[in-house]
Amino acid sequence: MNDMTPEKKERSKLAKWSRRGFIGAGVLAGGGLLIGIGVRPGNPIGALAPKVAAGEGEQLINSWVKIDMDNIVTAIVPHCEMGQGAHSVLAQMLADELDAAWDKVRVMQAPADGSYVVTDTARMFVAPFTMNAADWIEPTWNGLFTQVARLADAMITGGSSSIRTTGQHSMRVAGAAARKMLIGAAADAWSVPAAEIATRDSTLFHEASGKSATYAEFASAAAEQPMDQTPTLKTSDQYRLMGRSKPRTDIPCKVDGSAKFGMDAVPEGLDLSYAAVVRPPVPGTSVTAMDASRAKDMSGVLQILNMGDFVAVVADSYWQAQQAINTVKIDWSPSDSPIKTMEDQFAVFAKALDEAGETGGKEAAAKGNAQDALGTAAKRIDAEYRAPYLAHSPMEPINCTAHVTESKCDIWASTQVPLMARSAVADTLGLDKDAVSVHQDYLGGGFGRRLGSDEMAMAARIAKATGYPVKVVWSREEDTQKAYYRCADLCRMRAGLDDEGKLIAYDSVFTQRHDPAEASVPAMYGIENTSIRVAEAPLHLPFQAWRSVDHSQQGFFVESFIDEAAHAAGQDPLEYRLAMLADASRHKAVLEKVAQISNWGETLPEGKAKGVAIVESFGTIVAEVIEVDMTSGKPRLSNIWAVCDAGYVMNPDGFRNQIEGGIVFGLTAAMYGELELKDGAVVQSNFHDYKMLRMNEVPGIAVELINSGDVPIGGAGEPGLPPAAPALANAIFAATGKRIRELPIARQFA
């Protein structure tokens, strides 16, 4: 290929689904209206009624939203709430199109049922985020995301996709369709033209006659109205709720302690026991011998299970189980992996890059002829960058409650993929997936860690082996050392500059490519000759998507190297970037705005400096400037500025919160994030040796937003992270002349 887009593949079958056929209407026998959207044609809906409309006499037909006789609008949301505020913003988008009163809006978690799959969300996962297209499938999808093609299981919260898929293409349409049906019902009853009826705050008005009524009064009649499958949506100048910082619906219960997380699950009528587990310290090994003699005599211990690939102790309480399992002596089979330390892992990466050389590996994207341009460049720079393995470390421990009978299994868990969990448990137990029910509550953080299903399958196996309901809790140590991880990577980069310092050739080769496919491609920059290659190399630790996925490494690689090119050219790093953004007006506006608010170019005291980075990820462009103080010999953050263009921000306060969280998450990884290996096992175990950025280390963060207009909206949960590490590393170079090419940063100033 000879362009800067990843190689096109056969169009995904997911992309052929249309939301036109996914809209229907239903009626509550008691007079409430239910509007359905996003339900796959032919999906049985009888099983949904007791889950979302369990009141006496209620009838459900394909519903995302219901209006009850108290005039309460309930948005039935298919995405999990893990602190990102998705429940509230999705309800906000629906309520705006419906002209509902915000104080009468409620949110309900959709049951883990295939009826609540949102096709556009599935499509988002197999399409390049910045291309806004779905006509190819990246062939290197790994692990979890290969399952997305199974549409029935694509009930996913991830990829910063909830608002820009479900919100834009389901919630807004559902709200607009319901509003039109309510107006039609009122027009028939009042014998007036529908065009003369206005709506506001969950009320219908006919100004000429002076008539008015609540939505509840016309709910039953509205259900008899024809359903417009493609209703007209509001334009931004008509928004009343969207674009405003409305209060989140999940905050009050989290403040008063009434919020229920997976860890809080106490299923009614079940007498729970508790289990602690120990998995193999080295991937791919299994139990060869076990001495549990001490544990057997400990208080509260009920059962000790050798499951082959893990050991579990079941007791009357979690603490009893954990204390008992700590005494169990386990022998594990030897590992076949030659990787014992991180130096071994990087040696494997280096070997793959050596074999690829200057032209080998699999082409990811290309433009012009980078090799020829490198050969004729006036100046050439080379660099090698390293990124370590990282853990997810959500605050709520990984947990799952399972109850298995001969013909059925119930699972209570904090999960980002309830349908995938359902299928995994069904496969494990040999049950039909309809015999498995997954119950969801709030998630105490996810960051990609809860995109897997292994924990639910393990809990189901334990519950089946014991014969009674069990809550399984993974200790912090167990999850840090034996989970799934953001992969490590090694990247070699070359650049060629002309006599004026212009970047005319850019070459990058690295070993890990998962998603999104375009993360490694600096497409926004006007570089004439570019080559992006992948020299695949095996990972010792299992991979799982980590907040911003490949952008977390590639943002550091690309934006650090662009900074190197700017300094090699003897030019200001921000101005150097601006010069390459002549054909990227949105990116240029974001960079100019961050220069303005950060007072870029001001004279700073010796030992202090600013660094800049700009990354587009998940449809949102983010530029960050970080000021660092190196006067103590170690990095201390002084100030952080960020400017974001997500097209249109639905809830500015919530969006800023997510960007701030992403920045802190990214800075934690940049400063401290690192997993070391000893004899093939992870060394770090808890927050004492897997350090987090502390509150006193984080300065004030200023976030400015740009609504650029009629473009697809972007995500919020992840885009704040990728620019953080390179902006900090670039600031350290500006202050000290020391170029950071390996993370974490703190280790280099120990």
VENZI-V974454 format. One record per backbone hydrogen bond with DSSP energy under -1.0 kcal/mol. NH is the residue of the N-H (numbers start at 1). CO is the residue of the C=O. If there is no record, write none. Layout:
nh: (NH | NH)
co: (CO | CO)
//
This chain:
nh: (16 | 17 | 22 | 24 | 26 | 28 | 31 | 33 | 34 | 35 | 36 | 39 | 43 | 48 | 51 | 52 | 53 | 58 | 64 | 65 | 66 | 67 | 68 | 71 | 73 | 74 | 75 | 76 | 77 | 89 | 90 | 91 | 92 | 93 | 94 | 95 | 96 | 97 | 98 | 100 | 104 | 105 | 106 | 108 | 110 | 113 | 116 | 117 | 122 | 123 | 124 | 125 | 132 | 141 | 145 | 146 | 147 | 148 | 150 | 151 | 153 | 154 | 155 | 156 | 157 | 161 | 165 | 167 | 168 | 169 | 170 | 171 | 172 | 174 | 175 | 176 | 177 | 178 | 179 | 180 | 181 | 182 | 183 | 184 | 185 | 186 | 187 | 188 | 189 | 190 | 192 | 196 | 197 | 198 | 200 | 202 | 204 | 205 | 206 | 210 | 213 | 215 | 218 | 219 | 222 | 223 | 224 | 225 | 238 | 243 | 244 | 246 | 254 | 255 | 256 | 259 | 262 | 264 | 265 | 270 | 273 | 274 | 275 | 276 | 278 | 285 | 287 | 288 | 289 | 291 | 296 | 298 | 301 | 302 | 303 | 305 | 307 | 309 | 311 | 312 | 313 | 314 | 315 | 316 | 321 | 322 | 323 | 324 | 325 | 326 | 327 | 329 | 331 | 333 | 345 | 346 | 347 | 348 | 349 | 350 | 351 | 352 | 353 | 354 | 355 | 356 | 357 | 360 | 362 | 364 | 365 | 366 | 367 | 373 | 374 | 375 | 376 | 378 | 379 | 381 | 383 | 385 | 386 | 387 | 390 | 396 | 400 | 401 | 402 | 403 | 405 | 409 | 410 | 411 | 412 | 413 | 416 | 421 | 422 | 423 | 424 | 425 | 426 | 427 | 428 | 429 | 430 | 431 | 435 | 436 | 437 | 439 | 442 | 443 | 445 | 449 | 451 | 457 | 458 | 459 | 460 | 461 | 462 | 463 | 464 | 465 | 466 | 467 | 470 | 471 | 472 | 473 | 474 | 479 | 480 | 481 | 482 | 485 | 486 | 489 | 491 | 492 | 493 | 494 | 495 | 496 | 497 | 498 | 501 | 504 | 505 | 506 | 507 | 508 | 509 | 510 | 519 | 521 | 523 | 525 | 526 | 527 | 530 | 531 | 532 | 533 | 534 | 535 | 537 | 544 | 547 | 549 | 550 | 551 | 552 | 554 | 555 | 557 | 558 | 559 | 560 | 561 | 562 | 563 | 564 | 565 | 566 | 567 | 568 | 569 | 571 | 576 | 577 | 578 | 579 | 580 | 581 | 584 | 588 | 589 | 590 | 591 | 592 | 593 | 594 | 595 | 596 | 597 | 598 | 600 | 602 | 608 | 609 | 611 | 613 | 615 | 617 | 620 | 621 | 622 | 623 | 624 | 625 | 626 | 627 | 628 | 629 | 630 | 633 | 636 | 638 | 639 | 640 | 641 | 642 | 643 | 644 | 645 | 648 | 655 | 656 | 657 | 658 | 659 | 660 | 661 | 662 | 663 | 664 | 665 | 666 | 667 | 668 | 669 | 670 | 671 | 672 | 673 | 678 | 680 | 681 | 683 | 689 | 690 | 697 | 698 | 702 | 704 | 706 | 709 | 711 | 714 | 715 | 721 | 724 | 727 | 728 | 729 | 730 | 731 | 732 | 733 | 734 | 735 | 736 | 737 | 743 | 745 | 746 | 748 | 749)
co: (13 | 14 | 19 | 36 | 34 | 32 | 28 | 67 | 26 | 65 | 24 | 22 | 40 | 45 | 48 | 48 | 49 | 55 | 35 | 35 | 74 | 33 | 72 | 68 | 104 | 66 | 106 | 64 | 108 | 85 | 86 | 87 | 88 | 89 | 90 | 91 | 92 | 93 | 94 | 95 | 101 | 102 | 73 | 75 | 77 | 111 | 113 | 114 | 118 | 119 | 120 | 121 | 128 | 138 | 142 | 143 | 144 | 145 | 147 | 149 | 150 | 151 | 153 | 154 | 416 | 158 | 161 | 162 | 163 | 165 | 166 | 166 | 167 | 170 | 171 | 172 | 173 | 174 | 175 | 176 | 177 | 178 | 179 | 180 | 181 | 182 | 183 | 184 | 185 | 186 | 187 | 193 | 194 | 205 | 203 | 99 | 213 | 198 | 211 | 206 | 204 | 202 | 215 | 216 | 218 | 219 | 221 | 222 | 235 | 650 | 241 | 244 | 250 | 251 | 252 | 253 | 442 | 261 | 262 | 267 | 469 | 315 | 471 | 313 | 311 | 282 | 308 | 331 | 331 | 329 | 292 | 295 | 298 | 314 | 314 | 312 | 310 | 307 | 278 | 305 | 276 | 303 | 274 | 300 | 317 | 318 | 319 | 320 | 321 | 322 | 324 | 291 | 289 | 286 | 341 | 342 | 343 | 344 | 345 | 346 | 347 | 348 | 349 | 350 | 351 | 352 | 353 | 356 | 534 | 532 | 532 | 3 | 530 | 369 | 370 | 371 | 372 | 497 | 497 | 495 | 493 | 491 | 741 | 489 | 486 | 444 | 472 | 412 | 470 | 410 | 408 | 435 | 403 | 437 | 401 | 439 | 450 | 417 | 418 | 419 | 420 | 421 | 422 | 423 | 424 | 425 | 426 | 426 | 432 | 433 | 409 | 411 | 260 | 81 | 443 | 446 | 448 | 453 | 454 | 455 | 456 | 457 | 458 | 459 | 460 | 461 | 462 | 463 | 402 | 273 | 400 | 275 | 398 | 475 | 476 | 477 | 478 | 542 | 390 | 387 | 385 | 509 | 383 | 507 | 381 | 505 | 379 | 502 | 498 | 496 | 496 | 529 | 494 | 531 | 492 | 533 | 516 | 518 | 521 | 522 | 580 | 525 | 367 | 506 | 365 | 508 | 362 | 510 | 511 | 485 | 447 | 546 | 515 | 548 | 549 | 550 | 551 | 553 | 554 | 555 | 556 | 557 | 558 | 559 | 560 | 561 | 562 | 563 | 564 | 565 | 566 | 572 | 573 | 574 | 575 | 577 | 578 | 581 | 584 | 585 | 586 | 587 | 588 | 589 | 590 | 591 | 592 | 593 | 594 | 595 | 599 | 605 | 628 | 626 | 624 | 622 | 620 | 617 | 645 | 615 | 643 | 613 | 641 | 611 | 639 | 609 | 636 | 607 | 630 | 629 | 627 | 627 | 700 | 625 | 702 | 623 | 704 | 621 | 646 | 651 | 652 | 653 | 654 | 655 | 656 | 657 | 658 | 659 | 660 | 661 | 662 | 663 | 664 | 665 | 666 | 667 | 668 | 668 | 681 | 340 | 678 | 676 | 686 | 686 | 694 | 695 | 640 | 642 | 644 | 647 | 709 | 646 | 618 | 718 | 721 | 723 | 724 | 725 | 726 | 727 | 728 | 729 | 730 | 731 | 732 | 733 | 386 | 670 | 671 | 745 | 746)
//
